[in-house]
Amino acid sequence: MIPLLLAANPLPVGSYVPFTPPATSPLAGQASFLGEMAPVETFDPVARAGVLAQQMPRQWSGTYQPFAGGAPLTVELTLASATALGQMVDVRGQITVGSASAPVQGNLNAKSDQLDLLLLGKLEMTGLEIGGGFLGLQGFGLSGWVAPRLTNPGGQLVLTPVAASTPSSGQVIRGLW
């Protein structure tokens, strides 16, 4: 049995189908004019990169969890420098995973918060090796290890800024007004 297609009524070749424009509103002329202009962006990534370079925490701590399993390792990241280069922030420092340390260098995009952090030394016993790097889409907060070889499935790095310790000078004195 052949199914009957009710909606398949082919038009004869050369037939004319009239065009009916959509209903117009009083603002339709302005909307088409405004649609031709480029959208206005009020966000300034170059200025944000400068602010990030100055105000970014220099001490981070957290954990690294390999996707292949195993116990999470403690991580400490110390940024020695942060320099604004256009909308990018160039960061350099030292990472300690477990008991091994290595220098790192990376870029943080001030517009998208994407982080590329390259490992410049091999960290024995952790599975992190030269040629791989951390890729983060939320800045330093959450990153994934992208290994240089397919035999290493990578891992997850979760960092939080270390609060700057302030010296305590006794009790806090509050004013009455």
N, C-alpha and C positions, 0 to 999 in steps of 0.2 A: 504494500500500500504506500502510495506517495503522499507525504504530508502536503496539505494545502496552505500556501502562504498568501494570506489576505493582503498583507501590506506590500507585496512585491508587484506593484503595477509599474512597469517600466515606462518612462516617457519616450515618445517617439524621437528619433534623431532629428536635431534641428528645432526642437520645440523651445518656446520661450517661457521662462519662469519669471514673473514680475518680482522686483525687489521692493520690499516695504521697509523704509527706514524705521528705527526704533523711535518711540515717543520722545519728544524733546521737552526739556524743562527750560525755564528762564536762565538757569545757570549753565546750560549745556555748552553755549558758546565760550563762556569763561573756562569751563572745565577742560575743553579741548585745547584752549590756549595754554592753560596751566600745565596740562599733561605733556606739552611739548618742551617745557622748560625742565632743566635738571633739578632734581630734588635738593633742597637745602639741607646740608648736614651741619648741625651745631656742635658736634663732638670734635674735639681737637686732639688727635692721638699724639701729635708731637709734644704738646704741652703736658699731656698725661704721662708721656715717657719721661719728661724732665722731673715731674713730681714723683713718679715711681723710683727713679734713680736716686733721689734724695731721701725719700721716706720709706723705702722698702726695708723690712727687717733684715738684719744681716745674720741672724742666728735662727736656724730652723731645726726641728727635731721631729722624729716620727718613726715609721716602720717600713720595711721592705718585705713583701711576701712573694716568694717565687710561685709562678703558676704551676710548676711541676710538683709542688708540695714541699713540705718541710716547715720548720718553725720560722715565725717572723723574726727578722733581724732588726735591731735598733739602728737608726740612722741619725746622723748629725750632719747638717750642712752649714758651713760657714762661708758667707760671701765676703771676699776681700774687697771687691770693687763692683760698682754698678754705674755704667756710663750710658747716658742717653745718646743714641745715634738716630736721628729722625724719629720715627715712631717705634723704633726698637730700643730695648735696653740690653746692653751687653753686660753680662754678669760673669765673674770669674771668682773661683774660690776653691774650697776643699770639702770633699764628702768623706764621711767615715761610716762604713757599713759593717756592723759587728765590731771587729777589732782592726780591720784594714782600712787604710785611707788612700785617696787618690785625688789629684787635682781635677777640676771640672771647669768647663767654659760653656756658656750658652747664650741664647737670645730669648728675650721675652717680648712678644708683640703687644704694645700698649693698646692697640685697637681691638684685638681679638682675644687677649690673654693667653695666647698659645705660647708654650715654652718648649724650646729645644735645648736640652742640657746634655752635652757630650762628656763622656768619661775620657780623661786624658791619660789614664793609667789603669793597669789591671788590678782588680781586687780579687786576690786568691780566695778560694773557699766560698765565694758568694755567687759565682756564676756570672758576674758582671765582668765584661772584658772590653778591651780597646776595640773600637769600631762600632760599638753600640751606643745607645743614648736613651735618655728619658724624654718622652713626648707627653706633654701635659696640655690639656685644653682648658684648664682652670687655673692657670698660673702654677705656682709652686705647690698648691694644695693637694692635687691628685695627679699623678703621672703614671705612665706605663713604661716599662723597660722594653725597648725594641732591640733585640739581640742581633748581632751581625751574622749569625748562622741560624739556619732553620732547625737545627737540633736543639736549640734553646728556646723554650716557649715564652720566655720573658717573665715579667712579674709586675707587681703594683707597688708604687711608692706613695705613701701618704705622709705629708709633712704639715706641721703647724708652726707658726712663729713662736719663738721662745720669748716670753715676756721679759723686758728689761728689768733687772732688779734695781730697785731704788733704795738707797740707804735710809734706814729708819732712824729718826732723831727723837725717839720718845713718843709721847702721846700727841695726837693731833689737837690743836687748839682751834676752836671754832668761835667766831664772833657772834655777838648777840643779834645784830641786825644785818 
